């Protein structure tokens, strides 16, 4: 691994640990390649909705260990709750070392305010919320599972990956309108509250753009996801940038050797956590 990149703030969202579509190995490569002062986990990191005792691979556990390892080294970590990990919302304000669970975060960055939240709150107010909820809870997960199998076969025969949901989002007018409404709603509220940046996740659509209305303007940012897009937001030297794993030549050139995947059952998970937190007697 080459020298780690120093990053003032890194934001990731929609990892969906515990699901078949999660790209945990690529995310681990990314996390190991950076040295952030602040890491924001902006919702849907662990997919509690879809969590199954039968599926928790060792690669997913390594993400959890990596995050706790970063916290142990003093990285300020905000776990912002989303809809797929909404059970954690009752722990808003909980702090363990440098890790904090919150429902939203406002960061002061070089004299400007960045408002960070997952974005699912808009589902109850926007026109297509019921349709999106059904798609997200049932159809989307099935589509991702099918897509993962297709991409596995395509890679074995030397073909590139494809994204079914991207094609659907780009062609279905209702989906395109939902994304547009989502972005404009987030921007409008941010402008009204005098924020300089608004950062969301939730819709799996990475974006960076300035949105204006009659009241002013705001920089809208979306961190995308680690299911299909493999994207993150980074803040450095007074500027935001959109990181794309596919464009990171340093990681693509230094592919780690493929490790055998182990599916950990609940008993193994418990033993690992006990060892990790040194709860057992020596």
KOLZALUM-446775 format. One line per field, with one value per residue (C-alpha): residue number from 1; residue in three letters; chain; x, y, z. Coordinates in steps of 0.5 Angstrom, whole numbers, padded with zeros to 4 digits. Example, Ala and Ser with C-alpha at 12.3 -4.5 7.8 and 13.67 -1.06 7.14 Angstrom:
# KOLZALUM-446775
vextor	c(1,2)
romi	c(ALA,SER)
fiba	c(A,A)
px	c(0025,0027)
py	c(-0009,-0002)
pz	c(0016,0014)
***
This chain:
# KOLZALUM-446775
vextor	c(1,2,3,4,5,6,7,8,9,10,11,12,13,14,15,16,17,18,19,20,21,22,23,24,25,26,27,28,29,30,31,32,33,34,35,36,37,38,39,40,41,42,43,44,45,46,47,48,49,50,51,52,53,54,55,56,57,58,59,60,61,62,63,64,65,66,67,68,69,70,71,72,73,74,75,76,77,78,79,80,81,82,83,84,85,86,87,88,89,90,91,92,93,94,95,96,97,98,99,100,101,102,103,104,105,106,107,108,109,110,111,112,113,114,115,116,117,118,119,120,121,122,123,124,125,126,127,128,129,130,131,132,133,134,135,136,137,138,139,140,141,142,143,144,145,146,147,148,149,150,151,152,153,154,155,156,157,158,159,160,161,162,163,164,165,166,167,168,169,170,171,172,173,174,175,176,177,178,179,180,181,182,183,184,185,186,187,188,189,190,191,192,193,194,195,196,197,198,199,200,201,202,203,204,205,206,207,208,209,210,211,212,213,214,215,216,217,218,219,220,221,222,223,224,225,226,227,228,229,230,231,232,233,234,235,236,237,238,239,240,241,242,243,244,245,246,247,248,249,250,251,252,253,254,255,256,257,258,259,260,261,262,263,264,265,266,267,268,269,270,271,272,273,274,275,276,277,278,279,280,281,282)
romi	c(UNK,UNK,UNK,UNK,UNK,UNK,UNK,UNK,UNK,UNK,UNK,UNK,UNK,UNK,UNK,UNK,UNK,UNK,UNK,UNK,UNK,UNK,UNK,UNK,UNK,UNK,UNK,UNK,UNK,UNK,UNK,UNK,UNK,UNK,UNK,UNK,UNK,UNK,UNK,UNK,UNK,UNK,UNK,UNK,UNK,UNK,UNK,UNK,UNK,UNK,UNK,UNK,UNK,UNK,UNK,UNK,UNK,UNK,UNK,UNK,UNK,UNK,UNK,UNK,UNK,UNK,UNK,UNK,UNK,UNK,UNK,UNK,UNK,UNK,UNK,UNK,UNK,UNK,UNK,UNK,UNK,UNK,UNK,UNK,UNK,UNK,UNK,UNK,UNK,UNK,UNK,UNK,UNK,UNK,UNK,UNK,UNK,UNK,UNK,UNK,UNK,UNK,UNK,UNK,UNK,UNK,UNK,UNK,UNK,UNK,UNK,UNK,UNK,UNK,UNK,UNK,UNK,UNK,UNK,UNK,UNK,UNK,UNK,UNK,UNK,UNK,UNK,UNK,UNK,UNK,UNK,UNK,UNK,UNK,UNK,UNK,UNK,UNK,UNK,UNK,UNK,UNK,UNK,UNK,UNK,UNK,UNK,UNK,UNK,UNK,UNK,UNK,UNK,UNK,UNK,UNK,UNK,UNK,UNK,UNK,UNK,UNK,UNK,UNK,UNK,UNK,UNK,UNK,UNK,UNK,UNK,UNK,UNK,UNK,UNK,UNK,UNK,UNK,UNK,UNK,UNK,UNK,UNK,UNK,UNK,UNK,UNK,UNK,UNK,UNK,UNK,UNK,UNK,UNK,UNK,UNK,UNK,UNK,UNK,UNK,UNK,UNK,UNK,UNK,UNK,UNK,UNK,UNK,UNK,UNK,UNK,UNK,UNK,UNK,UNK,UNK,UNK,UNK,UNK,UNK,UNK,UNK,UNK,UNK,UNK,UNK,UNK,UNK,UNK,UNK,UNK,UNK,UNK,UNK,UNK,UNK,UNK,UNK,UNK,UNK,UNK,UNK,UNK,UNK,UNK,UNK,UNK,UNK,UNK,UNK,UNK,UNK,UNK,UNK,UNK,UNK,UNK,UNK,UNK,UNK,UNK,UNK,UNK,UNK,UNK,UNK,UNK,UNK,UNK,UNK,UNK,UNK,UNK,UNK,UNK,UNK,UNK,UNK,UNK,UNK,UNK,UNK)
fiba	c(A,A,A,A,A,A,A,A,A,A,A,A,A,A,A,A,A,A,A,A,A,A,A,A,A,A,A,A,A,A,A,A,A,A,A,A,A,A,A,A,A,A,A,A,A,A,A,A,A,A,A,A,A,A,A,A,A,A,A,A,A,A,A,A,A,A,A,A,A,A,A,A,A,A,A,A,A,A,A,A,A,A,A,A,A,A,A,A,A,A,A,A,A,A,A,A,A,A,A,A,A,A,A,A,A,A,A,A,A,A,A,A,A,A,A,A,A,A,A,A,A,A,A,A,A,A,A,A,A,A,A,A,A,A,A,A,A,A,A,A,A,A,A,A,A,A,A,A,A,A,A,A,A,A,A,A,A,A,A,A,A,A,A,A,A,A,A,A,A,A,A,A,A,A,A,A,A,A,A,A,A,A,A,A,A,A,A,A,A,A,A,A,A,A,A,A,A,A,A,A,A,A,A,A,A,A,A,A,A,A,A,A,A,A,A,A,A,A,A,A,A,A,A,A,A,A,A,A,A,A,A,A,A,A,A,A,A,A,A,A,A,A,A,A,A,A,A,A,A,A,A,A,A,A,A,A,A,A,A,A,A,A,A,A,A,A,A,A,A,A,A,A,A,A,A,A,A,A,A,A,A,A)
px	c(0000,0003,0003,-0004,-0007,-0009,-0016,-0019,-0026,-0028,-0036,-0039,-0046,-0050,-0045,-0051,-0046,-0050,-0053,-0050,-0049,-0044,-0037,-0034,-0027,-0027,-0029,-0023,-0018,-0021,-0021,-0014,-0011,-0013,-0012,-0018,-0018,-0026,-0030,-0037,-0041,-0048,-0053,-0054,-0048,-0050,-0057,-0061,-0067,-0064,-0059,-0059,-0056,-0054,-0050,-0044,-0038,-0031,-0030,-0036,-0033,-0026,-0030,-0033,-0026,-0022,-0027,-0026,-0019,-0019,-0023,-0018,-0012,-0016,-0020,-0026,-0032,-0039,-0044,-0050,-0056,-0060,-0067,-0064,-0060,-0066,-0066,-0059,-0063,-0065,-0058,-0057,-0052,-0048,-0041,-0035,-0029,-0028,-0034,-0041,-0048,-0052,-0058,-0055,-0048,-0046,-0039,-0035,-0030,-0026,-0031,-0037,-0042,-0044,-0050,-0050,-0056,-0058,-0064,-0069,-0073,-0076,-0079,-0085,-0086,-0084,-0089,-0086,-0084,-0089,-0086,-0079,-0080,-0083,-0077,-0072,-0075,-0076,-0075,-0068,-0065,-0067,-0064,-0058,-0057,-0059,-0054,-0048,-0049,-0049,-0043,-0039,-0041,-0039,-0032,-0030,-0031,-0027,-0033,-0034,-0039,-0046,-0051,-0059,-0061,-0057,-0061,-0067,-0066,-0064,-0070,-0076,-0079,-0081,-0074,-0071,-0076,-0075,-0068,-0069,-0074,-0070,-0064,-0068,-0072,-0065,-0062,-0068,-0068,-0060,-0061,-0067,-0062,-0056,-0052,-0046,-0046,-0051,-0049,-0054,-0054,-0060,-0061,-0055,-0054,-0047,-0047,-0043,-0047,-0049,-0057,-0060,-0066,-0069,-0067,-0059,-0055,-0052,-0047,-0051,-0047,-0049,-0044,-0047,-0046,-0042,-0046,-0046,-0042,-0037,-0036,-0034,-0034,-0027,-0026,-0019,-0016,-0023,-0025,-0030,-0029,-0032,-0028,-0029,-0026,-0026,-0022,-0017,-0011,-0006,-0011,-0013,-0005,-0004,-0009,-0009,-0009,-0016,-0017,-0022,-0029,-0031,-0039,-0039,-0044,-0047,-0043,-0036,-0038,-0039,-0032,-0029,-0032,-0030,-0023,-0023,-0026,-0021,-0027,-0025,-0020,-0013)
py	c(0000,0007,0013,0015,0021,0026,0028,0034,0031,0024,0023,0016,0013,0007,0002,-0003,-0008,-0015,-0015,-0019,-0012,-0009,-0008,-0008,-0010,-0004,0000,-0003,-0001,0006,0007,0004,0009,0015,0019,0023,0028,0027,0021,0022,0016,0019,0013,0006,0004,-0003,-0005,-0007,-0008,-0013,-0016,-0024,-0028,-0033,-0027,-0023,-0024,-0023,-0018,-0014,-0015,-0012,-0005,-0005,-0007,-0001,0004,0003,0002,0009,0012,0009,0013,0019,0020,0024,0020,0021,0016,0019,0015,0013,0009,0002,0003,0008,0003,0007,0014,0013,0013,0020,0024,0017,0018,0013,0016,0020,0016,0020,0017,0023,0024,0030,0034,0041,0042,0049,0049,0055,0059,0056,0051,0044,0041,0033,0029,0022,0025,0020,0025,0027,0021,0023,0030,0028,0026,0019,0017,0011,0008,0009,0006,0000,0000,0001,-0005,-0010,-0009,-0005,-0011,-0016,-0012,-0011,-0019,-0021,-0015,-0018,-0025,-0022,-0018,-0024,-0028,-0022,-0021,-0028,-0028,-0021,-0017,-0010,-0009,-0006,-0003,-0005,0000,0006,0004,0004,0011,0014,0012,0012,0019,0018,0016,0022,0027,0024,0025,0032,0034,0031,0035,0042,0040,0039,0046,0050,0048,0049,0056,0058,0056,0060,0054,0054,0046,0041,0034,0028,0020,0016,0016,0013,0018,0022,0029,0036,0042,0049,0050,0057,0060,0067,0067,0065,0059,0053,0047,0041,0035,0027,0022,0016,0009,0003,-0002,0001,0008,0006,0014,0019,0026,0029,0036,0039,0046,0049,0045,0039,0033,0027,0021,0015,0008,0007,0013,0011,0009,0008,0003,-0001,-0001,-0004,-0010,-0013,-0021,-0024,-0027,-0033,-0030,-0033,-0032,-0031,-0034,-0030,-0035,-0033,-0025,-0025,-0028,-0024,-0018,-0020,-0021,-0014,-0010,-0015,-0017,-0024,-0025,-0026)
pz	c(0000,-0002,0003,0006,0003,0008,0008,0013,0012,0009,0008,0006,0006,0004,0005,0007,0011,0012,0005,-0002,-0006,-0001,-0004,0003,0000,-0004,0001,0006,0001,0000,0008,0009,0003,0007,0014,0015,0021,0021,0018,0017,0016,0013,0014,0012,0014,0017,0014,0020,0015,0011,0017,0017,0022,0016,0012,0015,0011,0014,0009,0013,0020,0017,0016,0023,0025,0021,0023,0031,0029,0026,0032,0037,0033,0034,0028,0030,0027,0026,0025,0022,0022,0016,0015,0014,0021,0024,0030,0032,0032,0040,0041,0038,0042,0045,0045,0045,0045,0039,0036,0036,0034,0031,0027,0024,0024,0023,0021,0021,0015,0014,0016,0013,0015,0012,0014,0014,0014,0011,0007,0008,0012,0006,0004,0008,0005,-0003,-0008,-0010,-0003,-0002,-0009,-0007,0000,-0004,-0009,-0004,0001,-0004,-0011,-0010,-0006,-0011,-0017,-0013,-0012,-0019,-0021,-0017,-0020,-0027,-0026,-0023,-0029,-0034,-0030,-0030,-0038,-0038,-0039,-0035,-0030,-0031,-0027,-0028,-0023,-0026,-0033,-0029,-0026,-0032,-0036,-0031,-0031,-0024,-0021,-0025,-0022,-0015,-0015,-0018,-0012,-0007,-0009,-0009,-0003,0001,-0002,-0001,0007,0007,0004,0009,0014,0012,0011,0005,0004,0005,0004,0004,0002,0001,-0006,-0009,-0013,-0013,-0014,-0013,-0016,-0014,-0013,-0013,-0012,-0010,-0003,-0005,-0007,-0003,-0005,-0006,-0005,-0005,-0003,-0007,-0004,-0004,-0007,-0015,-0015,-0010,-0008,-0003,-0001,0001,0004,0003,0003,0003,-0003,-0004,-0009,-0011,-0010,-0015,-0013,-0021,-0022,-0017,-0020,-0014,-0012,-0018,-0019,-0012,-0012,-0005,-0006,-0006,0001,0002,0004,0011,0013,0020,0025,0031,0036,0032,0031,0039,0040,0035,0039,0046,0043,0040,0046,0051,0055,0056,0062,0060)
***
